[in-house]
Amino acid sequence: MTIARAACLALPLAFLLAGCATPEQRIRQNQDLFDSFPVAAQARIRGGQIDLGFTPDMVRIALGEPQRKLVRRTPGADTDIWLYLDSDRRYERQRADIDGLVISGPGGARSASGTAWVSVLQEREAVRTRVEFQGGTVAAIEDIAREPAQKP
């Protein structure tokens, strides 16, 4: 494998792993900044929690980079909104009507029709945490409660 090819494969992996860093890893990467925070804030950040009044740096160390950033503009002020998302992947069985499917084989080609059940991968994103900043600090936090998984 060439060095260029290895680098192309390693770069996406590095971004993926960076998004999965723990608060402790982010603290080590930003130790001087973390040490400047109040002791009570440090305890919350270590636990991966945030609070009202936190700065963007505090939130980044506690939760990591947001998956999405929005800006809400109103006559009074702009609000920066950070969204932290959960991804839900599951297979769902769906019925498919088959008309005129041609199957080739050793005995020649033949057509088939009828109904088949197939598994289709469904991917959904859901907001886990929504953080709103006004004036450079956290003004609102929404932790979205997830519904328990339904039994089949």
SELUM-678739 format. One line per field, with one value per atom (N, C-alpha, C): x, y negated, z negated; residue in one letter; residue number from 1; atom name. Coordinates in nm, 3 decimals, m for minus. Atoms other than C-alpha are relative to their C-alpha. Layout:
BEGIN
X c(X:...)
Y c(Y:...)
Z c(Z:...)
r c(A:...)
k c(NUM:...)
a c(CA:...)
***
This chain:
BEGIN
X c(0.085:0.000:0.090:m0.080:0.138:m0.029:0.017:0.187:m0.119:0.114:m0.063:m0.132:0.125:m0.328:m0.026:0.015:m0.266:m0.046:0.040:m0.299:m0.146:0.140:m0.629:m0.095:0.084:m0.765:0.004:m0.015:m0.632:m0.070:0.058:m0.768:m0.147:0.139:m1.141:m0.012:0.002:m1.068:0.036:m0.039:m0.896:m0.115:0.115:m1.201:m0.108:0.101:m1.432:0.036:m0.043:m1.227:0.001:0.001:m1.196:m0.139:0.137:m1.574:m0.044:0.035:m1.582:0.083:m0.085:m1.337:m0.084:0.068:m1.433:0.033:m0.035:m1.441:0.144:m0.136:m1.116:0.104:m0.094:m0.941:m0.001:0.008:m1.068:0.061:m0.063:m0.956:0.152:m0.145:m0.603:0.049:m0.039:m0.594:m0.008:0.021:m0.701:0.027:m0.023:m0.547:0.012:m0.017:m0.441:m0.132:0.131:m0.782:m0.091:0.083:m0.959:0.037:m0.046:m0.746:m0.044:0.044:m0.867:m0.149:0.143:m1.233:m0.023:0.033:m1.403:m0.010:m0.004:m1.378:m0.135:0.132:m1.756:m0.024:0.015:m1.753:0.088:m0.090:m1.455:m0.064:0.064:m1.650:m0.110:0.107:m1.947:0.058:m0.061:m1.726:0.060:m0.056:m1.545:m0.109:0.113:m1.888:m0.073:0.065:m1.975:m0.130:0.121:m2.234:0.031:m0.016:m2.291:m0.103:0.092:m2.472:m0.019:0.024:m2.618:0.120:m0.114:m2.349:0.132:m0.123:m2.090:0.035:m0.049:m1.877:0.002:m0.012:m1.851:0.118:m0.113:m1.507:m0.035:0.041:m1.654:m0.090:0.093:m1.931:0.076:m0.079:m1.684:0.079:m0.078:m1.467:m0.092:0.092:m1.767:m0.068:0.083:m1.966:0.066:m0.062:m1.730:m0.059:0.053:m1.800:m0.144:0.139:m2.170:m0.005:0.018:m2.292:m0.061:0.060:m2.488:0.005:0.006:m2.474:m0.102:0.102:m2.761:0.014:0.009:m2.811:m0.143:0.135:m3.150:0.016:m0.010:m3.175:m0.137:0.122:m3.435:0.035:m0.032:m3.468:0.083:m0.071:m3.331:0.144:m0.136:m3.027:0.009:m0.025:m2.871:0.026:m0.021:m2.873:0.071:m0.071:m2.616:m0.058:0.060:m2.763:0.089:m0.080:m2.555:m0.087:0.077:m2.717:0.093:m0.071:m2.579:m0.101:0.094:m2.738:0.032:m0.013:m2.797:m0.046:0.037:m2.821:m0.057:0.069:m3.060:m0.004:m0.001:m3.003:m0.067:0.065:m3.231:m0.058:0.061:m3.366:m0.150:0.144:m3.739:m0.043:0.053:m3.922:m0.109:0.099:m4.118:m0.041:0.051:m4.337:0.026:m0.025:m4.240:m0.077:0.069:m4.459:0.096:m0.092:m4.259:m0.082:0.068:m4.394:0.103:m0.087:m4.195:0.147:m0.140:m3.872:0.052:m0.058:m3.652:0.119:m0.107:m3.430:0.070:m0.078:m3.152:0.071:m0.067:m3.011:0.040:m0.045:m2.876:m0.111:0.112:m3.221:m0.057:0.049:m3.265:m0.061:0.061:m3.452:m0.147:0.143:m3.791:m0.042:0.048:m4.007:m0.073:0.065:m4.145:m0.081:0.079:m4.408:m0.055:0.055:m4.565:0.041:m0.035:m4.482:0.120:m0.117:m4.156:0.016:m0.032:m4.053:0.150:m0.140:m3.726:0.032:m0.045:m3.525:0.066:m0.049:m3.458:0.064:m0.069:m3.202:m0.061:0.056:m3.365:0.098:m0.088:m3.138:m0.073:0.066:m3.276:0.094:m0.074:m3.109:m0.100:0.085:m3.257:0.087:m0.074:m3.149:0.004:m0.021:m3.002:0.005:m0.016:m2.903:0.003:0.004:m2.974:0.051:m0.062:m2.759:m0.013:0.016:m2.841:0.094:m0.093:m2.581:m0.053:0.030:m2.662:0.108:m0.105:m2.391:0.123:m0.122:m2.122:m0.007:0.013:m2.263:m0.129:0.118:m2.517:m0.118:0.122:m2.864:m0.112:0.103:m3.071:0.060:m0.041:m3.018:m0.125:0.110:m3.263:0.062:m0.037:m3.193:m0.126:0.118:m3.435:m0.014:0.028:m3.590:m0.034:0.027:m3.587:m0.106:0.103:m3.882:0.064:m0.055:m3.810:m0.030:0.019:m3.769:m0.126:0.123:m4.095:0.031:m0.018:m4.114:m0.080:0.070:m4.205:m0.129)
Y c(0.118:0.000:m0.124:0.122:m0.340:m0.088:0.092:m0.609:m0.092:0.089:m0.837:0.070:m0.074:m0.565:0.023:m0.020:m0.490:m0.128:0.128:m0.861:m0.029:0.023:m0.881:0.085:m0.086:m0.590:m0.040:0.034:m0.714:m0.130:0.130:m1.070:0.009:m0.011:m0.980:0.072:m0.071:m0.739:m0.094:0.096:m1.017:m0.093:0.086:m1.244:0.075:m0.081:m0.963:0.018:m0.021:m0.891:m0.130:0.129:m1.262:m0.034:0.027:m1.287:0.086:m0.092:m0.999:m0.021:0.024:m1.153:m0.017:0.014:m1.146:m0.136:0.125:m1.451:0.001:m0.008:m1.329:m0.023:0.021:m1.318:m0.146:0.140:m1.665:m0.090:0.078:m1.794:0.005:m0.013:m1.657:m0.084:0.077:m1.825:m0.151:0.142:m2.158:m0.027:0.002:m2.126:m0.141:0.136:m2.491:m0.075:0.065:m2.619:0.058:m0.067:m2.361:m0.046:0.041:m2.460:m0.142:0.137:m2.821:m0.008:0.001:m2.720:0.012:m0.018:m2.742:0.148:m0.139:m2.421:0.070:m0.062:m2.358:0.033:m0.026:m2.388:0.117:m0.111:m2.151:0.134:m0.126:m1.884:0.039:m0.029:m1.911:0.043:m0.033:m1.905:0.141:m0.136:m1.592:0.106:m0.093:m1.424:m0.011:0.015:m1.532:m0.078:0.080:m1.780:m0.147:0.144:m2.148:m0.070:0.077:m2.428:m0.138:0.136:m2.772:m0.085:0.088:m3.038:0.054:m0.057:m2.802:m0.072:0.058:m2.940:0.110:m0.102:m2.768:0.096:m0.088:m2.635:0.105:m0.094:m2.475:0.109:m0.096:m2.311:0.095:m0.083:m2.187:0.107:m0.097:m2.021:0.105:m0.094:m1.864:0.094:m0.078:m1.747:0.028:m0.015:m1.775:m0.100:0.088:m1.951:0.039:m0.034:m1.977:0.054:m0.052:m1.787:m0.106:0.108:m2.095:m0.130:0.133:m2.468:m0.082:0.087:m2.709:m0.139:0.136:m3.083:m0.046:0.058:m3.229:m0.150:0.145:m3.597:m0.058:0.071:m3.811:m0.148:0.143:m4.190:m0.031:0.027:m4.168:0.048:m0.055:m3.946:0.126:m0.127:m3.656:0.107:m0.113:m3.317:0.109:m0.115:m3.051:0.126:m0.125:m2.702:0.115:m0.118:m2.386:0.123:m0.123:m2.050:0.120:m0.127:m1.719:0.109:m0.095:m1.429:0.143:m0.146:m1.059:0.056:m0.064:m0.832:0.136:m0.126:m0.540:0.077:m0.084:m0.261:0.132:m0.130:0.037:0.048:m0.059:0.274:0.017:m0.018:0.272:0.089:m0.088:0.542:m0.074:0.064:0.407:0.097:m0.086:0.580:m0.065:0.048:0.546:0.085:m0.071:0.637:0.014:m0.029:0.802:0.037:m0.028:0.790:0.000:m0.007:0.906:0.012:m0.022:0.994:0.114:m0.102:1.187:0.062:m0.074:1.455:0.086:m0.079:1.600:0.111:m0.114:1.940:0.101:m0.101:2.258:0.049:m0.047:2.352:m0.109:0.110:2.017:m0.108:0.112:1.704:0.029:m0.013:1.704:m0.123:0.117:1.434:0.044:m0.028:1.419:m0.122:0.109:1.212:0.046:m0.033:1.198:m0.104:0.089:1.049:0.058:m0.042:1.060:m0.095:0.083:0.934:m0.028:0.039:0.739:m0.082:0.082:0.580:m0.126:0.128:0.211:m0.074:0.075:0.015:m0.139:0.132:m0.291:m0.073:0.082:m0.564:m0.129:0.123:m0.846:m0.074:0.083:m1.135:m0.065:0.066:m1.273:m0.091:0.093:m1.572:0.057:m0.047:m1.453:m0.120:0.119:m1.794:m0.123:0.128:m2.149:m0.106:0.102:m2.429:m0.134:0.134:m2.797:m0.097:0.100:m3.072:m0.139:0.142:m3.439:m0.079:0.080:m3.694:0.082:m0.078:m3.426:0.103:m0.104:m3.200:0.079:m0.086:m2.918:m0.066:0.062:m3.068:0.102:m0.103:m2.750:0.134:m0.138:m2.374:0.084:m0.096:m2.116:0.138:m0.141:m1.749:0.072:m0.063:m1.557:0.140:m0.133:m1.258:0.092:m0.097:m0.954:0.098:m0.097:m0.723:0.138:m0.135:m0.367:0.078:m0.083:m0.115:0.083:m0.078:0.053:0.145:m0.143:0.429:0.041:m0.042:0.603:0.072)
Z c(0.000:0.000:0.000:m0.007:0.090:m0.120:0.114:m0.169:0.023:m0.032:0.009:m0.024:0.020:0.007:m0.149:0.144:m0.362:m0.067:0.058:m0.442:0.031:m0.038:m0.251:m0.083:0.083:m0.454:m0.146:0.141:m0.787:m0.037:0.031:m0.764:m0.041:0.046:m0.775:m0.134:0.128:m1.060:m0.114:0.103:m1.255:m0.034:0.026:m1.213:m0.076:0.068:m1.322:m0.147:0.139:m1.634:m0.079:0.070:m1.718:m0.050:0.041:m1.734:m0.117:0.106:m1.981:m0.126:0.115:m2.229:m0.126:0.128:m2.594:m0.061:0.066:m2.822:m0.053:0.053:m2.983:0.109:m0.111:m2.644:0.043:m0.041:m2.554:m0.107:0.108:m2.897:0.017:m0.018:m2.838:0.118:m0.118:m2.495:m0.025:0.032:m2.651:m0.148:0.145:m2.999:m0.056:0.052:m3.043:m0.004:m0.004:m2.938:m0.108:0.100:m3.158:m0.141:0.133:m3.460:m0.035:0.026:m3.421:m0.036:0.031:m3.471:m0.150:0.143:m3.815:m0.035:0.046:m4.021:0.022:m0.018:m4.009:0.148:m0.143:m3.628:0.042:m0.033:m3.608:m0.034:0.042:m3.798:0.099:m0.095:m3.562:0.135:m0.129:m3.253:m0.003:0.012:m3.378:0.018:m0.012:m3.393:0.133:m0.130:m3.039:m0.009:0.020:m3.166:0.019:m0.016:m3.098:m0.086:0.083:m3.276:0.063:m0.045:m3.213:m0.037:0.024:m3.186:0.052:m0.055:m3.033:0.130:m0.125:m2.750:0.108:m0.105:m2.411:m0.023:0.028:m2.512:m0.105:0.104:m2.825:0.058:m0.061:m2.622:0.092:m0.092:m2.359:m0.075:0.077:m2.624:m0.063:0.066:m2.800:0.100:m0.093:m2.494:0.134:m0.131:m2.197:0.098:m0.103:m1.870:0.031:m0.037:m1.783:0.142:m0.136:m1.478:0.092:m0.080:m1.364:m0.079:0.060:m1.429:0.078:m0.059:m1.366:m0.059:0.054:m1.411:0.015:m0.004:m1.504:m0.013:0.001:m1.419:m0.035:0.040:m1.594:m0.012:0.014:m1.627:m0.125:0.125:m1.981:m0.001:0.005:m1.932:0.085:m0.069:m1.749:m0.105:0.089:m1.917:0.078:m0.058:m1.832:m0.063:0.047:m1.859:0.045:m0.029:m1.881:m0.023:0.009:m1.818:m0.011:0.017:m1.944:0.034:m0.057:m1.760:m0.038:0.009:m1.812:0.132:m0.126:m1.516:m0.033:0.024:m1.515:0.132:m0.121:m1.262:m0.034:0.019:m1.234:0.132:m0.119:m0.977:m0.025:0.008:m0.913:0.116:m0.106:m0.723:0.075:m0.085:m0.431:0.109:m0.106:m0.177:0.136:m0.134:0.187:0.100:m0.107:0.482:0.117:m0.109:0.756:0.122:m0.126:1.109:0.112:m0.116:1.407:m0.031:0.033:1.227:0.087:m0.086:1.469:m0.071:0.066:1.317:0.105:m0.095:1.530:m0.074:0.061:1.453:0.104:m0.095:1.607:0.092:m0.081:1.734:0.090:m0.082:1.906:m0.088:0.071:1.809:m0.025:0.031:1.638:m0.078:0.071:1.493:m0.127:0.128:1.142:m0.041:0.055:0.969:m0.134:0.131:0.629:m0.103:0.110:0.291:m0.073:0.077:0.100:m0.117:0.115:m0.238:0.004:m0.003:m0.245:m0.124:0.112:m0.522:0.056:m0.049:m0.461:m0.117:0.104:m0.661:m0.011:0.028:m0.818:m0.092:0.084:m0.953:m0.035:0.046:m1.162:m0.093:0.094:m1.339:m0.093:0.099:m1.657:m0.086:0.084:m1.862:m0.141:0.137:m2.192:m0.095:0.083:m2.330:0.091:m0.073:m2.209:m0.096:0.085:m2.349:0.070:m0.056:m2.293:m0.072:0.053:m2.338:0.031:m0.019:m2.389:m0.074:0.063:m2.457:m0.037:0.024:m2.449:m0.111:0.104:m2.722:0.023:m0.014:m2.747:m0.069:0.053:m2.790:m0.016:0.009:m2.742:0.040:m0.029:m2.740:0.010:m0.013:m2.612:0.013:m0.011:m2.682:0.042:m0.056:m2.467:m0.058:0.054:m2.641:0.115:m0.106:m2.417:m0.047:0.032:m2.404:m0.010:0.008:m2.517:0.128:m0.119:m2.236:m0.014:0.001:m2.144:0.029:m0.024:m2.160:0.124:m0.123:m1.834:m0.027)
r c(M:M:M:T:T:T:I:I:I:A:A:A:R:R:R:A:A:A:A:A:A:C:C:C:L:L:L:A:A:A:L:L:L:P:P:P:L:L:L:A:A:A:F:F:F:L:L:L:L:L:L:A:A:A:G:G:G:C:C:C:A:A:A:T:T:T:P:P:P:E:E:E:Q:Q:Q:R:R:R:I:I:I:R:R:R:Q:Q:Q:N:N:N:Q:Q:Q:D:D:D:L:L:L:F:F:F:D:D:D:S:S:S:F:F:F:P:P:P:V:V:V:A:A:A:A:A:A:Q:Q:Q:A:A:A:R:R:R:I:I:I:R:R:R:G:G:G:G:G:G:Q:Q:Q:I:I:I:D:D:D:L:L:L:G:G:G:F:F:F:T:T:T:P:P:P:D:D:D:M:M:M:V:V:V:R:R:R:I:I:I:A:A:A:L:L:L:G:G:G:E:E:E:P:P:P:Q:Q:Q:R:R:R:K:K:K:L:L:L:V:V:V:R:R:R:R:R:R:T:T:T:P:P:P:G:G:G:A:A:A:D:D:D:T:T:T:D:D:D:I:I:I:W:W:W:L:L:L:Y:Y:Y:L:L:L:D:D:D:S:S:S:D:D:D:R:R:R:R:R:R:Y:Y:Y:E:E:E:R:R:R:Q:Q:Q:R:R:R:A:A:A:D:D:D:I:I:I:D:D:D:G:G:G:L:L:L:V:V:V:I:I:I:S:S:S:G:G:G:P:P:P:G:G:G:G:G:G:A:A:A:R:R:R:S:S:S:A:A:A:S:S:S:G:G:G:T:T:T:A:A:A:W:W:W:V:V:V:S:S:S:V:V:V:L:L:L:Q:Q:Q:E:E:E:R:R:R:E:E:E:A:A:A:V:V:V:R:R:R:T:T:T:R:R:R:V:V:V:E:E:E:F:F:F:Q:Q:Q:G:G:G:G:G:G:T:T:T:V:V:V:A:A:A:A:A:A:I:I:I:E:E:E:D:D:D:I:I:I:A:A:A:R:R:R:E:E:E:P:P:P:A:A:A:Q:Q:Q:K:K:K:P:P:P)
k c(1:1:1:2:2:2:3:3:3:4:4:4:5:5:5:6:6:6:7:7:7:8:8:8:9:9:9:10:10:10:11:11:11:12:12:12:13:13:13:14:14:14:15:15:15:16:16:16:17:17:17:18:18:18:19:19:19:20:20:20:21:21:21:22:22:22:23:23:23:24:24:24:25:25:25:26:26:26:27:27:27:28:28:28:29:29:29:30:30:30:31:31:31:32:32:32:33:33:33:34:34:34:35:35:35:36:36:36:37:37:37:38:38:38:39:39:39:40:40:40:41:41:41:42:42:42:43:43:43:44:44:44:45:45:45:46:46:46:47:47:47:48:48:48:49:49:49:50:50:50:51:51:51:52:52:52:53:53:53:54:54:54:55:55:55:56:56:56:57:57:57:58:58:58:59:59:59:60:60:60:61:61:61:62:62:62:63:63:63:64:64:64:65:65:65:66:66:66:67:67:67:68:68:68:69:69:69:70:70:70:71:71:71:72:72:72:73:73:73:74:74:74:75:75:75:76:76:76:77:77:77:78:78:78:79:79:79:80:80:80:81:81:81:82:82:82:83:83:83:84:84:84:85:85:85:86:86:86:87:87:87:88:88:88:89:89:89:90:90:90:91:91:91:92:92:92:93:93:93:94:94:94:95:95:95:96:96:96:97:97:97:98:98:98:99:99:99:100:100:100:101:101:101:102:102:102:103:103:103:104:104:104:105:105:105:106:106:106:107:107:107:108:108:108:109:109:109:110:110:110:111:111:111:112:112:112:113:113:113:114:114:114:115:115:115:116:116:116:117:117:117:118:118:118:119:119:119:120:120:120:121:121:121:122:122:122:123:123:123:124:124:124:125:125:125:126:126:126:127:127:127:128:128:128:129:129:129:130:130:130:131:131:131:132:132:132:133:133:133:134:134:134:135:135:135:136:136:136:137:137:137:138:138:138:139:139:139:140:140:140:141:141:141:142:142:142:143:143:143:144:144:144:145:145:145:146:146:146:147:147:147:148:148:148:149:149:149:150:150:150:151:151:151:152:152:152)
a c(N:CA:C:N:CA:C:N:CA:C:N:CA:C:N:CA:C:N:CA:C:N:CA:C:N:CA:C:N:CA:C:N:CA:C:N:CA:C:N:CA:C:N:CA:C:N:CA:C:N:CA:C:N:CA:C:N:CA:C:N:CA:C:N:CA:C:N:CA:C:N:CA:C:N:CA:C:N:CA:C:N:CA:C:N:CA:C:N:CA:C:N:CA:C:N:CA:C:N:CA:C:N:CA:C:N:CA:C:N:CA:C:N:CA:C:N:CA:C:N:CA:C:N:CA:C:N:CA:C:N:CA:C:N:CA:C:N:CA:C:N:CA:C:N:CA:C:N:CA:C:N:CA:C:N:CA:C:N:CA:C:N:CA:C:N:CA:C:N:CA:C:N:CA:C:N:CA:C:N:CA:C:N:CA:C:N:CA:C:N:CA:C:N:CA:C:N:CA:C:N:CA:C:N:CA:C:N:CA:C:N:CA:C:N:CA:C:N:CA:C:N:CA:C:N:CA:C:N:CA:C:N:CA:C:N:CA:C:N:CA:C:N:CA:C:N:CA:C:N:CA:C:N:CA:C:N:CA:C:N:CA:C:N:CA:C:N:CA:C:N:CA:C:N:CA:C:N:CA:C:N:CA:C:N:CA:C:N:CA:C:N:CA:C:N:CA:C:N:CA:C:N:CA:C:N:CA:C:N:CA:C:N:CA:C:N:CA:C:N:CA:C:N:CA:C:N:CA:C:N:CA:C:N:CA:C:N:CA:C:N:CA:C:N:CA:C:N:CA:C:N:CA:C:N:CA:C:N:CA:C:N:CA:C:N:CA:C:N:CA:C:N:CA:C:N:CA:C:N:CA:C:N:CA:C:N:CA:C:N:CA:C:N:CA:C:N:CA:C:N:CA:C:N:CA:C:N:CA:C:N:CA:C:N:CA:C:N:CA:C:N:CA:C:N:CA:C:N:CA:C:N:CA:C:N:CA:C:N:CA:C:N:CA:C:N:CA:C:N:CA:C:N:CA:C:N:CA:C:N:CA:C:N:CA:C:N:CA:C:N:CA:C:N:CA:C:N:CA:C:N:CA:C:N:CA:C:N:CA:C:N:CA:C:N:CA:C:N:CA:C:N:CA:C:N:CA:C:N:CA:C:N:CA:C:N:CA:C:N:CA:C:N:CA:C:N:CA:C:N:CA:C)
***
